[in-house]
Amino acid sequence: MIKSMTGFASLTHEDERATIGITVRAVNHRFLDIQLRVPQSLADIEIRLRALLQKRLSRGRVELAISVQLRDAPAPTVELNAEFAKALSAALDRARARGLVSGTLTPGDLLRLPQAITIRERPTEADPALEAQLGASIEAAVEQALADLDAMRVREGEHLRADLDARGQSLGDLIERLAEAADAGRAGLEARLHERVREIGFVLPVDQAMIAQEIVRAAARSDVSEEVTRFRAHLAHWEALADGDEPCGRKLDFLLQEMNREVNTIGAKADGLRVSELVIDVKAELEKMREQVQNVE
């Protein structure tokens, strides 16, 4: 199945326990590269989240970010660094006595100094039932986000499929024209060799049977029917992969390499005026398809 590797999904899930924000984005990558950004308190479910991503995705760089805002989160604790405040007040008193500053130290002054006030989140008491409920809610939200991401990747994959199908059709036409040009080139080569032998025969005695065998061998070396047959088989395999249910990006990339190898062999073996031009056209089409396949999962 042709599915794009790029996509984005974002959602907010709310229940009686918390408000959960999920953002997942995917871009091209040769393998599956998962990046998780989750609160430290959710470290225990990272393995399950990673398993969810591996189940739904086979290739691409995927970034999953999760935010959790508890509805009954405990109030933070505020701590005053008394020693620092005392030292600061004494320093201000000395500066005031020398006429360097005026006024008194205010609460606002302390709030502007990170060394004076420390604000810490109050740890919540562990409640296995509530933690399990929160974990289940997060997994459900991630599942929904991945479904949305998958839908977007499928839509983009349809556009990729349309473009690749058109190029595949063009490739099929080009290979047929290349086969015809190679056949014409081989026939022309045989005709030229026969004509050359006939001209030599007027001057020197020749063994016609041996010459005929050599001409057949020379023409056989320019026969590309096997390469053309394999190329057609690769195109048929391409269609089967594109119509299948499994991700096929890597296999399509491999098929393009094989098709490129066949074309190189055809270009080296075949003879004819049109062969080189058609080989260049086929290789250009293969390169365009290769660029598109880099986006396929």
Secondary structure, 3 states (H helix, E strand, C coil): CCCECCEEEEEEEECCCEEEEEEEEEECCCCEEEEEECCHHHHHHHHHHHHHHHHHCCCEEEEEEEEEEECCCCCCEEEECHHHHHHHHHHHHHHHHCCCCCCCCCHHHHHCCCCCEEEECCCCCCCHHHHHHHHHHHHHHHHHHHHHHHHHHHHHHHHHHHHHHHHHHHHHHHHHHHHHHHHHHHHHHHHHHHHHHHHHHCCCCCCHHHHHHHHHHHHHHCCCHHHHHHHHHHHHHHHHHHHCCCCCHHHHHHHHHHHHHHHHHHHHHCCCCCHHHHHHHHHHHHHHHHHHHCCEC
